[in-house]
Amino acid sequence: MQCKKTCSIALSCLYVVGFLISCKVLLYEEKGETKEEKRAEEMFLRTHPVNETDLPLIFVGGMPRSGTTLMRTMLEAHQDIRCGPETHVLPWLLNQVHEWRRHEDKTHRLAEAGVEPNALDIAVSKFMLEIIKFHAAPALFYCNKDPLLLLDMIYLKKIFPNSKFIYMVRDGRASAHSIVSRTVTIVGVNVKSYRSVLEYWNRISQRMHRCCHELGEDSCLPVYYEQLVLQPVKTTKRIFEFLDIDWCTDVLHHEKHLNSTLSKFERSTDQVQKPLYLDALTSWFGKIPRDVEKDMPKIAPMLKTFGYDPSNPRPTYGEPDDFVLGKVHY
Amino acid sequence: MQCKKTCSIALSCLYVVGFLISCKVLLYEEKGETKEEKRAEEMFLRTHPVNETDLPLIFVGGMPRSGTTLMRTMLEAHQDIRCGPETHVLPWLLNQVHEWRRHEDKTHRLAEAGVEPNALDIAVSKFMLEIIKFHAAPALFYCNKDPLLLLDMIYLKKIFPNSKFIYMVRDGRASAHSIVSRTVTIVGVNVKSYRSVLEYWNRISQRMHRCCHELGEDSCLPVYYEQLVLQPVKTTKRIFEFLDIDWCTDVLHHEKHLNSTLSKFERSTDQVQKPLYLDALTSWFGKIPRDVEKDMPKIAPMLKTFGYDPSNPRPTYGEPDDFVLGKVHY
């Protein structure tokens, strides 16, 4: 009898414990249902995928001197994002991959060696992830800014399916002026000639524009430099919506968040250390040689595609917003 | 009372089960102490390290046409070893790494980009492992045979601390004859000229010999092609002792174990499909131009270093063992 009583007490205790546990689970579930919790959980899952190639990498690029460094520092002003300086090795690696593929088309030696395109892609992705993740501080969202890497965005999207691309677009005449006046080195381009640089800008733009369109608006966002400078609030909000990362006012104060990862070799460094400034928008006015200006629609037809007027040598790019005018403080 | 009895029976049962479990553990432990079990456990630990760069990789290399393919097929006849065909991408990648380093010395751009030499090495090792592991079937011991990769054995040993190197050495005059008569392509070498090929052989040999010596006998084993062909039993036993892998008779019958991974693009393929044969040892006799033969001690001083007599145009390389003579069967 005593045993029976003990057993029944023990059973009751078990019921009580079970009840308490289920209450806690319910409480937890209810707590987990708040919007912030759900968002945090979603962010965690996105940034800690089972397969590292599923990381939501951000690639910032475009023609050199199109505001890619400004974009990078604005992104890095956000506490969850880290780009780090240009790596240089990644564009080199991708060039090498293209060479292998070209060689492969002719010889089939890689396939014969058992190095299937897929195996090569995985090897490339492991190499890239190692460099992207470990060449600067850890973060939730990793970003890379080797500007010309965006020429390979289709391939990058293939090996990193959740990657997104911020494609910086800028009036090619302004980029060209910046390159010529600072003699920025670009392999295979005569950077003393406005004509050569604009022809190069047109080639680069044609390809990046086409690839960006091919990837679609969920994966590639063209960002106009002029809009980023003139209407930073609206533009950065759109960028963060595209990235699916919560926007914060820090991104408007990038000059306060510059960290030591900004390379002294990066030409743009001197400029991004100042607040947003508008001089760069018009500094090229009157600097393009007459003959080049005359042939502009022929040299750089992509200007028109992007909505710039090639025949107007002093275009306006829109009005600055209240934040830029200093009327609003964030 | 009944309950007390039940409890005591249950307790007794528990004791019996406990006793049986501990007996099994003891039995297992005793069994685990046998030599085979210990060896198996040790092999498992070696081939499944926590850090993949600690894998006991085997690199087979040397001057082209020095028996590297024969060595590879003999190793692969062992059930635990897999090399797979030449990858081609790995030598290319290492060339690229050298270029980065040379460039880096001049510019310090990689360091400025946060890509420390160590980060680059890890990225390279991940890339290499991906290719080595997945370009052919899985195995306990992975091996690579891209012959000229051994020029980088010091670097490879740095990024793969447990790797071992089998360095194929062969009379340079025989290699040169094989290259010239088959017009094997070697970038930067005039393969129609015995003099050029022998000069190249000497350069390659100087460097590989020096590096092999620097790594020491635990990590690098020079294997003479002539000995491998004439005394395969003794030579392969020494090789497997060096690799710390159990030797088996399969390795003497490599022609029976050829699998589909042998590339039809690999020049040596036609030869390794036959049993060991001795014709190749002497087929170069009388083929070297007179003027080259006269200058041999000057063109290829490494011949002497390896113990070949540069002034003897018809050297002997030793006696074939009983297995080669067909007196012994394994």
HADDOCK unambig.tbl for C-alpha pairs under 7 A between the chains (distance, minus, plus):
assign (segid A and resid 3 and name CA) (segid B and resid 3 and name CA) 6.37 0.50 0.50
assign (segid A and resid 85 and name CA) (segid B and resid 113 and name CA) 5.03 0.50 0.50
assign (segid A and resid 86 and name CA) (segid B and resid 113 and name CA) 5.75 0.50 0.50
assign (segid A and resid 87 and name CA) (segid B and resid 110 and name CA) 6.57 0.50 0.50
assign (segid A and resid 87 and name CA) (segid B and resid 113 and name CA) 5.22 0.50 0.50
assign (segid A and resid 87 and name CA) (segid B and resid 115 and name CA) 6.65 0.50 0.50
assign (segid A and resid 88 and name CA) (segid B and resid 110 and name CA) 6.92 0.50 0.50
assign (segid A and resid 110 and name CA) (segid B and resid 87 and name CA) 6.57 0.50 0.50
assign (segid A and resid 110 and name CA) (segid B and resid 88 and name CA) 6.91 0.50 0.50
assign (segid A and resid 112 and name CA) (segid B and resid 263 and name CA) 5.99 0.50 0.50
assign (segid A and resid 113 and name CA) (segid B and resid 85 and name CA) 5.04 0.50 0.50
assign (segid A and resid 113 and name CA) (segid B and resid 86 and name CA) 5.77 0.50 0.50
assign (segid A and resid 113 and name CA) (segid B and resid 87 and name CA) 5.25 0.50 0.50
assign (segid A and resid 113 and name CA) (segid B and resid 263 and name CA) 6.53 0.50 0.50
assign (segid A and resid 114 and name CA) (segid B and resid 135 and name CA) 4.58 0.50 0.50
assign (segid A and resid 114 and name CA) (segid B and resid 136 and name CA) 5.99 0.50 0.50
assign (segid A and resid 115 and name CA) (segid B and resid 87 and name CA) 6.65 0.50 0.50
assign (segid A and resid 115 and name CA) (segid B and resid 131 and name CA) 6.85 0.50 0.50
assign (segid A and resid 115 and name CA) (segid B and resid 135 and name CA) 4.98 0.50 0.50
assign (segid A and resid 119 and name CA) (segid B and resid 131 and name CA) 6.53 0.50 0.50
assign (segid A and resid 119 and name CA) (segid B and resid 134 and name CA) 6.71 0.50 0.50
assign (segid A and resid 119 and name CA) (segid B and resid 135 and name CA) 7.00 0.50 0.50
assign (segid A and resid 120 and name CA) (segid B and resid 131 and name CA) 6.95 0.50 0.50
assign (segid A and resid 123 and name CA) (segid B and resid 127 and name CA) 4.45 0.50 0.50
assign (segid A and resid 123 and name CA) (segid B and resid 130 and name CA) 5.31 0.50 0.50
assign (segid A and resid 123 and name CA) (segid B and resid 131 and name CA) 6.46 0.50 0.50
assign (segid A and resid 124 and name CA) (segid B and resid 127 and name CA) 6.41 0.50 0.50
assign (segid A and resid 126 and name CA) (segid B and resid 123 and name CA) 6.99 0.50 0.50
assign (segid A and resid 126 and name CA) (segid B and resid 126 and name CA) 6.16 0.50 0.50
assign (segid A and resid 126 and name CA) (segid B and resid 127 and name CA) 6.20 0.50 0.50
assign (segid A and resid 127 and name CA) (segid B and resid 123 and name CA) 4.44 0.50 0.50
assign (segid A and resid 127 and name CA) (segid B and resid 124 and name CA) 6.39 0.50 0.50
assign (segid A and resid 127 and name CA) (segid B and resid 126 and name CA) 6.22 0.50 0.50
assign (segid A and resid 127 and name CA) (segid B and resid 127 and name CA) 5.52 0.50 0.50
assign (segid A and resid 130 and name CA) (segid B and resid 123 and name CA) 5.30 0.50 0.50
assign (segid A and resid 131 and name CA) (segid B and resid 115 and name CA) 6.83 0.50 0.50
assign (segid A and resid 131 and name CA) (segid B and resid 119 and name CA) 6.54 0.50 0.50
assign (segid A and resid 131 and name CA) (segid B and resid 120 and name CA) 6.94 0.50 0.50
assign (segid A and resid 131 and name CA) (segid B and resid 123 and name CA) 6.47 0.50 0.50
assign (segid A and resid 134 and name CA) (segid B and resid 119 and name CA) 6.70 0.50 0.50
assign (segid A and resid 135 and name CA) (segid B and resid 114 and name CA) 4.59 0.50 0.50
assign (segid A and resid 135 and name CA) (segid B and resid 115 and name CA) 4.98 0.50 0.50
assign (segid A and resid 136 and name CA) (segid B and resid 114 and name CA) 6.00 0.50 0.50
assign (segid A and resid 263 and name CA) (segid B and resid 112 and name CA) 5.99 0.50 0.50
assign (segid A and resid 263 and name CA) (segid B and resid 113 and name CA) 6.55 0.50 0.50
